[in-house]
Amino acid sequence: MASKLLVSTLRQTLTLTPKPASTASHLARALSTAAAVAEPYEDTDGISMKGVKISGRPLYLDMQATSPVDPRVVDAMLPYYLTRYGNPHSRTHMYGWESDSAVETARAQIADLIGASPKEIIFTSGATECNNISVKGVLHFYKDKKRHVITTQTEHKCVLDSCRHLQQEGFDVTYLPVKSDGLIDLDELRAAIRPDTGLVSVMAVNNEIGVIQPMEEIGEICKEFKIPFHTDAAQALGKIPIEVDKWNVSLMSLSGHKVYGPKGVGALYMRRRPRIRVEPQMNGGGQERGIRSGTVPTPLVVGFGAACEIAKKEMEYDQKRITELQERMLNGIREKLDFVVVNGSTERRYPGNLNLSFAYVEGESLLMGLKEVAVSSGSACTSASLEPSYVLRALGVDEDMAHTSIRFGIGRFTTEAEIDRAVQLTVQQVKKLRDMSPLYEMVKDGIDIKNIQWSQH
């Protein structure tokens, strides 16, 4: 309703004060979401950015980096920007009361999606902050008795960096290796547990390769040894079913913008029974039970709650449709290209994450050639680096193959036409690069290039 009011007001403004057609169209385009108004692939003017010129806005296939905000989420948020703008912590007037009520509704919506109590949800700025609170907060709180953390080599950077920070403070950290499919060995986890182990942290769905760890089994081991279990579930929320009691997690990190909600908001699940304690990483007014001080941003929280409510209703449908699109893309590429490898487990993975390596192709060249498709070579947090993905290296992928990986992210608003176009452009670019590769020619001629002794000049 609020979005209709805003559009109506803008329409009146544009009618009363005529503007050149180009200005009006740019304004309309700026106010649209990618999901609500599809941009044409071609634009007569073209778009130039960072030295790269393309004919129009590229196809978006980078859903693991961020997802477009669902228009229904925008509708839910707008009133809290325009008319209901009170501080949810103001207790003396209606503006504060209605904002507080909206925050509590969102808390319940998020809790409902993961099978938790609303009292166990703490609002934060995002999953990175949740991970910092969980890893550092738990070990700092129990530092007199617990001095050891177990995590994996394929965790998100913020978990790995939090663990390194603890190591600098004198704590011990065990980084579990993963198998070639990206999954941990449960026997190695059990063997790594010590009497002073204070936390096990394992990501539910990997952001780079999409593999789903055996959460229930890990939870059982942690329960057996009475060790708190933390999981970064930013990539799992709204995409696979989550039950905190089945998983036996003590702490869970969640993010708004990975589930078609707004950026800048996250939530930390903290179990109440048995109770888990953390040392706050931010001091202030004592909001969010003292765990995360600072004014709760009502519009963002409302959007996050709405996104979770939509995800609960549509998860099954989304999963089925995204699986079909992933199969369409993989089959389309494999029909026309050889030496294509899927990175990570093919059985235990979220279908919206398709991480492929194209042998005998240089990854950065492929990315630059795919200007019309927004994809990445790995995590958005580390893709600025030219080093091969540390996640793929942990899987034992050869360095040359790790360099050729491309992550295709498929989501709720991805269309069959976009998949077909992405397949066409990818095949075209890989063939073009392979035509210039002497290694590919040698392999096609039956030469085993791994056994060649290269001479140095």
C-alpha positions as CSV (number, residue, x, y, z in Angstrom):
1,M,0.0,0.0,0.0
2,A,2.8,2.4,0.9
3,S,4.6,1.7,-2.3
4,K,1.5,2.5,-4.3
5,L,1.2,5.8,-2.4
6,L,4.8,6.6,-3.2
7,V,4.4,5.8,-6.9
8,S,1.2,7.8,-7.0
9,T,2.9,10.9,-5.5
10,L,5.8,10.6,-7.9
11,R,3.4,10.3,-10.9
12,Q,1.7,13.5,-9.8
13,T,5.0,15.2,-9.4
14,L,6.2,14.2,-12.8
15,T,2.8,15.3,-14.3
16,L,2.9,18.7,-12.6
17,T,6.5,19.4,-13.5
18,P,7.2,18.0,-16.9
19,K,10.7,16.7,-17.4
20,P,12.6,15.5,-20.4
21,A,11.7,11.9,-21.3
22,S,15.1,10.6,-20.5
23,T,15.1,12.1,-17.0
24,A,11.7,10.6,-16.2
25,S,12.8,7.2,-17.5
26,H,16.1,7.3,-15.4
27,L,14.0,8.2,-12.3
28,A,11.6,5.4,-12.9
29,R,14.6,3.0,-13.4
30,A,16.3,4.2,-10.3
31,L,13.2,3.5,-8.2
32,S,12.6,0.0,-9.5
33,T,14.1,-3.2,-8.1
34,A,15.8,-5.7,-10.4
35,A,13.1,-8.2,-9.5
36,A,10.2,-5.9,-10.1
37,V,11.3,-4.3,-13.4
38,A,13.5,-6.3,-15.7
39,E,16.0,-4.1,-17.5
40,P,16.5,-4.8,-21.2
41,Y,19.8,-6.5,-22.2
42,E,20.5,-3.9,-24.8
43,D,20.6,-0.2,-24.4
44,T,21.4,2.1,-27.4
45,D,23.7,4.2,-25.2
46,G,25.4,1.3,-23.5
47,I,26.9,1.3,-20.0
48,S,30.5,2.1,-19.2
49,M,31.8,1.3,-15.7
50,K,35.4,0.8,-14.4
51,G,36.7,0.8,-18.0
52,V,34.3,-1.9,-19.2
53,K,31.6,-1.0,-21.7
54,I,28.6,-3.3,-22.2
55,S,25.4,-3.0,-24.1
56,G,23.1,-3.0,-21.1
57,R,22.7,-4.3,-17.5
58,P,24.1,-7.8,-17.3
59,L,22.2,-10.9,-16.2
60,Y,22.5,-11.4,-12.5
61,L,23.8,-14.8,-11.5
62,D,25.7,-14.0,-8.3
63,M,23.0,-14.8,-5.7
64,Q,25.5,-16.0,-3.1
65,A,27.0,-12.5,-3.0
66,T,23.6,-10.9,-2.5
67,S,20.1,-11.4,-3.6
68,P,17.7,-8.7,-5.0
69,V,15.1,-7.5,-2.4
70,D,11.7,-9.1,-3.0
71,P,9.2,-6.4,-3.9
72,R,6.9,-7.7,-1.2
73,V,9.7,-7.0,1.3
74,V,10.0,-3.5,0.1
75,D,6.2,-3.0,0.6
76,A,6.5,-4.2,4.2
77,M,9.5,-1.8,4.8
78,L,8.2,1.4,3.3
79,P,5.8,2.5,6.0
80,Y,8.6,2.4,8.5
81,Y,10.6,4.9,6.4
82,L,7.6,7.2,5.6
83,T,5.2,7.4,8.5
84,R,6.0,4.9,11.3
85,Y,9.6,6.1,11.8
86,G,9.7,5.9,15.6
87,N,12.6,4.5,17.6
88,P,11.6,1.1,18.8
89,H,13.2,1.8,22.2
90,S,11.1,4.9,22.8
91,R,8.6,3.8,25.5
92,T,6.6,7.0,26.0
93,H,4.6,7.5,22.8
94,M,2.8,5.7,19.9
95,Y,5.7,6.0,17.4
96,G,7.9,4.0,19.6
97,W,5.2,1.4,20.5
98,E,4.3,0.7,16.9
99,S,8.0,0.3,15.9
100,D,8.6,-2.0,18.9
101,S,5.6,-4.1,17.9
102,A,6.9,-4.4,14.3
103,V,10.4,-5.4,15.6
104,E,8.8,-8.1,17.8
105,T,6.7,-9.4,14.9
106,A,9.8,-9.7,12.7
107,R,11.6,-11.5,15.6
108,A,8.8,-14.1,15.6
109,Q,8.9,-14.4,11.8
110,I,12.6,-15.2,11.8
111,A,12.3,-17.6,14.8
112,D,9.5,-19.4,13.1
113,L,11.6,-20.1,10.0
114,I,14.3,-21.9,12.1
115,G,12.1,-23.5,14.7
116,A,13.2,-21.3,17.6
117,S,11.7,-19.0,20.2
118,P,11.5,-15.3,19.4
119,K,13.3,-14.7,22.7
120,E,16.3,-16.5,21.2
121,I,16.8,-14.0,18.3
122,I,19.2,-11.1,18.6
123,F,19.3,-8.5,15.9
124,T,22.7,-7.4,14.5
125,S,24.1,-5.7,11.4
126,G,24.7,-9.0,9.5
127,A,26.2,-12.5,9.6
128,T,29.8,-11.2,10.0
129,E,28.9,-9.5,13.3
130,C,27.0,-12.7,14.4
131,N,30.1,-14.8,13.6
132,N,32.3,-12.4,15.6
133,I,30.0,-12.4,18.6
134,S,29.7,-16.2,18.5
135,V,33.4,-17.1,18.1
136,K,35.1,-14.4,20.2
137,G,32.2,-13.9,22.6
138,V,31.9,-17.6,23.7
139,L,35.6,-18.1,24.1
140,H,36.1,-14.8,26.0
141,F,33.2,-15.6,28.3
142,Y,34.4,-19.1,29.2
143,K,38.2,-18.3,28.9
144,D,39.1,-19.6,32.3
145,K,38.1,-23.2,31.4
146,K,37.8,-23.3,27.6
147,R,40.9,-22.5,25.5
148,H,40.2,-24.5,22.3
149,V,38.1,-23.9,19.1
150,I,37.4,-26.4,16.3
151,T,36.4,-25.1,12.9
152,T,37.0,-26.0,9.2
153,Q,39.4,-24.8,6.5
154,T,36.5,-23.8,4.3
155,E,34.7,-21.4,6.7
156,H,33.8,-17.9,5.7
157,K,36.7,-15.4,6.1
158,C,35.1,-13.7,9.1
159,V,35.0,-17.0,11.1
160,L,38.6,-17.8,10.1
161,D,39.8,-14.3,11.0
162,S,38.0,-14.4,14.3
163,C,39.8,-17.7,15.1
164,R,43.1,-16.2,14.1
165,H,42.4,-13.3,16.4
166,L,41.8,-15.8,19.3
167,Q,45.1,-17.5,18.4
168,Q,46.9,-14.2,18.9
169,E,45.3,-14.0,22.3
170,G,46.7,-17.4,23.2
171,F,43.8,-19.7,22.4
172,D,44.2,-22.9,20.4
173,V,42.3,-23.5,17.1
174,T,42.0,-26.7,15.1
175,Y,41.2,-26.2,11.4
176,L,39.6,-29.4,10.2
177,P,40.4,-30.4,6.6
178,V,37.6,-31.4,4.2
179,K,37.3,-34.3,1.8
180,S,37.4,-33.8,-1.9
181,D,33.6,-33.3,-1.9
182,G,33.9,-30.4,0.6
183,L,32.4,-32.3,3.5
184,I,34.2,-32.8,6.9
185,D,35.1,-36.2,8.2
186,L,33.0,-36.8,11.4
187,D,35.7,-39.1,12.8
188,E,38.3,-36.3,12.5
189,L,35.9,-34.0,14.3
190,R,35.5,-36.4,17.1
191,A,39.2,-37.0,17.4
192,A,39.9,-33.2,17.5
193,I,37.8,-32.7,20.6
194,R,39.7,-31.9,23.8
195,P,38.6,-31.4,27.4
196,D,39.1,-27.7,27.0
197,T,37.2,-27.4,23.7
198,G,34.9,-24.4,24.1
199,L,33.2,-24.2,20.6
200,V,32.7,-26.1,17.3
201,S,32.0,-23.8,14.4
202,V,30.9,-25.3,11.0
203,M,29.2,-23.5,8.2
204,A,25.9,-25.1,7.1
205,V,25.9,-24.3,3.4
206,N,29.2,-23.2,1.9
207,N,29.1,-19.8,0.2
208,E,31.6,-20.7,-2.6
209,I,30.6,-24.3,-3.5
210,G,27.2,-24.8,-1.9
211,V,27.9,-28.1,-0.1
212,I,25.7,-28.9,2.9
213,Q,27.5,-30.2,5.9
214,P,26.0,-33.1,8.0
215,M,24.6,-30.7,10.6
216,E,22.5,-33.2,12.6
217,E,25.5,-35.6,13.0
218,I,27.8,-32.7,14.0
219,G,25.2,-31.6,16.5
220,E,25.0,-35.1,18.0
221,I,28.7,-35.2,18.5
222,C,28.7,-31.8,20.2
223,K,25.8,-32.8,22.4
224,E,27.6,-36.0,23.4
225,F,30.7,-34.0,24.6
226,K,28.6,-31.0,25.9
227,I,30.3,-28.5,23.6
228,P,28.5,-25.4,22.2
229,F,27.9,-25.7,18.4
230,H,27.9,-22.6,16.2
231,T,27.0,-22.5,12.6
232,D,27.1,-19.8,10.0
233,A,23.7,-20.4,8.3
234,A,23.6,-17.2,6.1
235,Q,23.6,-19.3,2.9
236,A,21.2,-21.9,4.3
237,L,18.4,-19.6,5.6
238,G,15.3,-19.9,3.5
239,K,16.9,-22.3,1.1
240,I,17.1,-25.6,3.1
241,P,14.9,-26.6,6.0
242,I,16.5,-25.5,9.4
243,E,15.4,-26.9,12.8
244,V,17.7,-25.6,15.6
245,D,16.7,-28.5,17.9
246,K,17.4,-31.2,15.3
247,W,20.7,-29.6,14.5
248,N,21.4,-29.1,18.2
249,V,23.0,-25.7,17.5
250,S,23.7,-23.3,20.4
251,L,24.4,-20.3,18.1
252,M,23.4,-19.6,14.5
253,S,24.4,-16.6,12.3
254,L,21.8,-15.3,9.9
255,S,21.8,-12.6,7.2
256,G,18.9,-10.5,5.7
257,H,20.3,-9.9,2.2
258,K,20.9,-13.6,1.3
259,V,17.2,-14.3,1.7
260,Y,15.8,-11.5,-0.6
261,G,15.7,-9.1,2.3
262,P,17.6,-5.8,2.9
263,K,21.4,-5.4,3.4
264,G,22.7,-4.2,6.8
265,V,20.7,-6.5,9.1
266,G,21.3,-9.9,10.5
267,A,20.2,-12.1,13.4
268,L,22.0,-14.3,15.9
269,Y,20.1,-17.3,17.3
270,M,21.2,-17.9,20.9
271,R,19.9,-21.0,22.7
272,R,18.2,-20.4,26.0
273,R,18.0,-24.0,27.3
274,P,20.7,-25.1,27.8
275,R,21.7,-21.5,28.0
276,I,24.7,-20.2,26.0
277,R,26.6,-17.1,27.2
278,V,28.7,-14.7,25.3
279,E,30.8,-11.6,26.0
280,P,29.3,-8.7,24.1
281,Q,31.5,-7.3,21.3
282,M,29.8,-3.8,21.4
283,N,29.0,-1.7,24.5
284,G,26.2,0.9,24.7
285,G,22.6,1.2,25.7
286,G,22.1,-2.5,26.4
287,Q,19.6,-3.2,23.6
288,E,19.0,-6.8,22.5
289,R,19.5,-8.1,26.1
290,G,22.9,-6.4,26.3
291,I,24.3,-8.7,23.6
292,R,24.2,-6.1,20.8
293,S,23.8,-2.5,21.9
294,G,22.6,0.1,19.4
295,T,19.2,1.3,18.0
296,V,17.5,-1.6,16.2
297,P,16.8,-0.4,12.6
298,T,13.1,-1.0,12.3
299,P,12.7,-0.9,8.5
300,L,15.5,-3.3,8.0
301,V,14.3,-5.7,10.7
302,V,10.8,-5.6,9.3
303,G,12.1,-6.4,5.8
304,F,14.2,-9.3,7.2
305,G,11.1,-10.7,9.0
306,A,8.9,-10.3,5.9
307,A,11.6,-12.1,3.8
308,C,11.7,-15.0,6.2
309,E,7.9,-15.3,6.2
310,I,7.9,-15.4,2.4
311,A,10.7,-17.9,2.4
312,K,8.8,-20.3,4.7
313,K,5.8,-20.2,2.4
314,E,7.7,-20.5,-0.9
315,M,10.9,-22.5,0.0
316,E,9.6,-25.8,-1.4
317,Y,8.5,-24.2,-4.7
318,D,11.8,-22.2,-5.0
319,Q,13.9,-25.3,-4.3
320,K,12.1,-27.3,-7.0
321,R,12.3,-24.5,-9.6
322,I,15.9,-23.6,-8.8
323,T,16.9,-27.3,-9.1
324,E,15.4,-27.4,-12.6
325,L,17.2,-24.3,-13.6
326,Q,20.5,-25.6,-12.3
327,E,20.1,-28.9,-14.2
328,R,19.2,-26.8,-17.3
329,M,22.4,-24.8,-17.0
330,L,24.7,-27.7,-16.2
331,N,23.3,-29.9,-19.0
332,G,23.5,-27.0,-21.4
333,I,27.1,-26.4,-20.7
334,R,28.2,-30.1,-20.7
335,E,26.4,-30.8,-24.0
336,K,28.7,-28.3,-25.7
337,L,31.9,-28.4,-23.6
338,D,34.2,-31.1,-22.3
339,F,36.5,-31.0,-19.3
340,V,33.9,-29.2,-17.1
341,V,34.1,-30.1,-13.4
342,V,31.5,-29.5,-10.7
343,N,33.4,-28.4,-7.5
344,G,32.0,-29.9,-4.3
345,S,29.6,-32.7,-3.6
346,T,26.9,-33.2,-6.2
347,E,24.6,-35.0,-3.8
348,R,24.8,-32.8,-0.7
349,R,24.6,-29.3,-2.1
350,Y,22.2,-26.4,-2.5
351,P,21.2,-26.3,-6.1
352,G,21.3,-22.5,-6.4
353,N,25.1,-22.6,-6.2
354,L,26.8,-24.1,-9.2
355,N,30.6,-23.8,-9.0
356,L,32.3,-25.0,-12.2
357,S,35.9,-25.3,-13.3
358,F,36.7,-25.2,-17.0
359,A,40.0,-26.9,-17.7
360,Y,42.6,-25.1,-19.9
361,V,40.9,-21.7,-19.5
362,E,42.2,-18.8,-17.4
363,G,39.6,-17.8,-14.9
364,E,40.1,-14.1,-14.9
365,S,40.0,-14.0,-18.7
366,L,36.8,-16.0,-18.6
367,L,35.3,-13.6,-16.1
368,M,36.3,-10.6,-18.2
369,G,34.8,-12.2,-21.3
370,L,31.5,-12.8,-19.5
371,K,30.7,-9.1,-19.2
372,E,27.0,-9.7,-19.9
373,V,26.7,-12.1,-17.0
374,A,27.2,-11.0,-13.4
375,V,29.1,-14.0,-11.9
376,S,32.1,-14.4,-9.6
377,S,35.1,-16.6,-9.2
378,G,34.4,-17.2,-5.5
379,S,33.4,-15.3,-2.3
380,A,32.6,-11.6,-2.9
381,C,34.7,-11.0,0.2
382,T,37.8,-12.3,-1.4
383,S,37.2,-12.1,-5.2
384,A,39.4,-9.0,-5.4
385,S,42.4,-11.3,-4.9
386,L,44.0,-13.0,-7.8
387,E,44.9,-16.0,-5.6
388,P,43.0,-19.2,-6.2
389,S,40.1,-19.8,-3.9
390,Y,41.2,-21.1,-0.5
391,V,38.0,-23.2,-0.4
392,L,38.9,-25.0,-3.6
393,R,42.5,-25.5,-2.5
394,A,41.2,-27.1,0.7
395,L,39.2,-29.6,-1.5
396,G,42.5,-30.6,-3.1
397,V,41.7,-29.0,-6.5
398,D,44.8,-28.4,-8.5
399,E,45.9,-24.7,-8.6
400,D,45.3,-24.4,-12.4
401,M,41.7,-25.8,-12.0
402,A,41.1,-23.6,-9.0
403,H,42.0,-20.6,-11.1
404,T,39.4,-21.5,-13.7
405,S,36.4,-21.7,-11.4
406,I,33.2,-19.7,-11.9
407,R,30.3,-19.6,-9.4
408,F,26.9,-19.3,-10.9
409,G,24.2,-18.3,-8.4
410,I,20.6,-19.1,-9.3
411,G,17.7,-17.6,-7.3
412,R,14.0,-16.9,-7.0
413,F,13.8,-14.4,-9.9
414,T,16.2,-16.1,-12.3
415,T,14.4,-17.0,-15.6
416,E,14.9,-19.8,-18.1
417,A,15.8,-17.2,-20.7
418,E,18.6,-15.9,-18.5
419,I,19.9,-19.4,-17.9
420,D,19.9,-20.1,-21.7
421,R,21.7,-16.8,-22.4
422,A,24.3,-17.4,-19.7
423,V,25.0,-20.9,-21.1
424,Q,25.3,-19.5,-24.6
425,L,27.8,-16.8,-23.5
426,T,29.8,-19.1,-21.3
427,V,30.2,-21.8,-24.0
428,Q,31.1,-19.1,-26.6
429,Q,33.8,-17.6,-24.3
430,V,35.3,-20.9,-23.2
431,K,35.6,-22.1,-26.8
432,K,37.2,-18.8,-27.8
433,L,39.8,-19.1,-25.0
434,R,40.5,-22.7,-25.6
435,D,41.1,-22.0,-29.3
436,M,44.0,-19.8,-28.1
437,S,45.3,-22.5,-25.6
438,P,48.1,-24.7,-26.8
439,L,47.6,-26.9,-23.8
440,Y,44.0,-27.7,-24.9
441,E,45.3,-28.6,-28.4
442,M,47.9,-31.0,-26.9
443,V,45.3,-32.7,-24.7
444,K,43.0,-33.1,-27.7
445,D,45.9,-34.7,-29.5
446,G,46.2,-37.3,-26.7
447,I,49.3,-35.8,-25.0
448,D,49.4,-36.2,-21.2
449,I,50.6,-32.7,-20.3
450,K,51.1,-33.7,-16.6
451,N,54.0,-35.9,-17.5
452,I,55.7,-33.4,-19.8
453,Q,59.1,-32.2,-18.5
454,W,59.1,-28.5,-19.3
455,S,62.5,-27.0,-19.9
456,Q,63.5,-23.7,-18.5
457,H,65.2,-21.0,-20.6
